């Protein structure tokens, strides 16, 4: 396969737009690798800002399908993508020398069988384009039919080429795939209907490792059928096993299985089934996944993303928002806000187009995107989305609704974050009273509303009003959610801040320490909430003159913020300001 053709295939596979494809192909074209961005942009007749935007979007789309690309700083993204593409290209297509091809075939087929018909063996290698994948497929086919002569095999391959040629032309497949296509056709015929259907179902997975665990299937008969299908596919080299429970489809095999599926009457049924399977996995993603959750869910993310990108039409309207929101939670929890934003923006667009502008799920998708903007300090972008969502919910659901109560709190948070305390307070109070009326006093959302209103009182130095609310919220959360919950950590931090603000440092310190350890256990060491806890404890040590304890905590907090939020995020700037002020105080 030529490099340009490979890039075109990758662009199509990853759903790049026309503009993104043009920038992608231009940037990674072999003869352009030494050129600067300005030159490449001029060749496309666009300004450099648009070119950089397209290239950034290209990386994000690849990162959605390949989680290993998502963890990368901005300075080495394109180098990392170049290395990834090069490795993928080389793994897909290793054309052998004729002698090397014969040598490979000899390892796959009984030597005597080849020696008797060496001339036919050489013709078969040539026919297959000296491609290792095609040779491997043919070797497995011969092993399956021990009495088949090489002459008959060659005739079957030639016949398949004649049959396959119109399909190849119709699908714009390039010439190097011919050998693989014919070998695939022969092996396909060796599969029973169950294995054929299973292979087609797997082809709907993303081009990534596929986690398969038949042991978790409760139906014994279905478990045996799936196990046999996997064994049959492995035997014919139509599926590769990387490790226990982890498999992979070669990109070309995946494409050929997809063609088989699209030609069958079962295509819609299979795609609906696969979309439903990935939806069930997506539902396992919590809003705040801990490190163990992330580790367990990571192998499934490319396949969930594949459904969101290419098969969302096979999800029911009632499930549409769930898939995108869960993907966003997965990335947002790790501080990968750009990836999360992409999914939430797609969710807004898709729900509006599919459900219409007057739908409750549209309000939810607007609210989810707004909350991401709020968490990254983009308040001016968040506010109109929340106002739009609130009006939509009131209109569709009425004033007395839990979604309205939630929306009131979110909008109040924006007002609070932008210093508009007099606008925030009545919204927090409305939300608290509404929650009490709707769900009663003993509910986690009542605790959250208490905490929110108390935090506002703290910002406005109304500590005597804030303290009983914070204590009530903490007690309620522990009782309803248990000690090991992130909301308990938030309450601990807020109560500690109140104690610190009122000079009760000995009471504040153990609460800050508890909140820090809890956030580390639940979120891992590299999360913005951990940075906030570190900053809070460092600030307390600073005010008490314990500088040796404060300095490493400030440094850790700043490093985490810069890595996860970026250098210009409000939280990063606050932590940096605190650290700079601390250094001036200590060393001047």
Secondary structure, 3 states (H helix, E strand, C coil): CCHHHHHHHHHHHCCCCHHHHHHHHHHHCHHHCCCCHHHHHHHCCCCHHHHHHHHHHHHHHHHHHCHHHHCCCCCCHHHHHHHHHHHHHHHHCCECCHHHHHHHHHHHCCHHHHHHCHHHHHHHHHHCCCEHHHHHHHHHHHHHCCCCCHHHHHHHHHHHHHHHHHHHHHCCCCCCHHHHHHHHHHHHHHCCHHHHHHHHHHCCCCCCCEECCHHHCCCHHHHHHHHHHHHHHHHCCCCEEEECCEEECCHHHHHHHHHHHHHCCCHHHHHHHHHHHHHHHHCCCCCCCCHHHHHHHHHHHHHHHHHHHHCHHHCCHHHHHHHHHHHHHHHHCCCCHHHHHHHHHHHHHHHHHHHCCCCHHHHHHHHHHHHHHHHCCCHHHHHHHHHHHHHHHHHHHCCCCHHHHHHHHHHHHHHHHCCCHHHHHHHHHHHHHHHHHHHCCCCHHHHHHHHHHHHHHHHCCCHHHHHHHHHHHHHHHHHHHCCCCHHHHHHHHHHHHHHHHCCCHHHHHHHHHHHHHHHHHHHCCCCHHHHHHHHHHHHHHHHCCCHHHHHHHHHHHHHHHHHHCCCCCHHHHHHHHHHHHHHHHHHC
